[in-house]
Amino acid sequence: MEISSSGRDVLIKGNIKSVGDFQKIKNFIDNLITTNNSLSIHIEDSISITSSVIGYFTKILYKDNIQLNIVVSDERLYELLDELGLVSQFSVRQA
């Protein structure tokens, strides 16, 4: 998994599947939210997302008051987030 950003846009490439991936995402985004109050997160290639990443996104949304907008490339990931009732919460849309 790779993560990069340009301004408030975050790009995550590859599958999000391990604790290491979660730590990478958390550390990267923690640095960004010190200067941004909204983020657009683009998830390419991944067909799933770990519960720890979902929990982290929920924390930054509600505790840190960071506005999230998530764009997913894979239909299966979109369907998973929809089944979990997270599409409206995270403003998820499919690319």
N, C-alpha and C positions, 0 to 999 in steps of 0.2 A: 504494500500500500504506500502511496506517495501523497503528500499534501503540500499545497502551495497557495499563495494568495496574491491578489493585486487589489490594493485598497481594502474595501470591505467584502470583496468576493473571495471565497475560499473554494479551492478545487481539490477534491479527494478522488484519486484514481486507484483502482484496484479493489479487491474484496476487503471489507471491514470484518475481520473474523477473530482477532486475538486481543488479549489484554494489552499487548504491546501496541497494537493499532489504536486502542482506546487511549493509552497514555500519550501516544504521538498526537492524536487529535486534541486531547485535553490541553496538553502543553502548548501546542500551536495556537489554539483558539484563546486560551488564557492570556497570551501575549497580545492578541488582537483586540480583545474587549477592554483593554486598558485605555484604548484611544478611539474605540468605535462603540456606538450604542445600538447598532443594527448590523447584521451579517447576512449575506446571501451565500448559502452553502450548496455547492454543486457536487453531487455524488455520481461519478461515472463508473461504470463497470460492475459495481457491487450489486449482488442479488439479495443481500441481507444486511442487517445492522445489529450489533450486539446490544444487549439490554443496558450495559454500562454506558454506551454512547447515547442511547435514548434517555437514560437517567441524567446524564450530563447536559444534554440539550434542554431537558425540562428544568434543570437547576438554573442554567443561564437565562432561560426565558422568564421564569417566575421569581427567582431570588435576585438575580443580577439585573433584571429588567432589560435584557438585550432582545431586540426584535429579531426574530429568525424568519428566514425565507429559504426553504429547502427545495432544490431542483434535483430530481432523480432521473437517470437515463434509462434504467431498467424497469420494465413494467411490473415484474415480480416484486421488486422492492416497493414500488408505489402501492401495489395491492396489499403487501404486508403492512405498511404504515396505515393504509385505509382500514384493514381488519382490526388493527390495534386502536383505531379511533384517533390517530395522530395527524391526519391530513390537515384538518382545520387548525389544530393546536400549533403546528409548526409551519403553517402556510405552505404545504407541499404541493408541487405541481410536477408534471412529467414533461421532460424535454422532448 
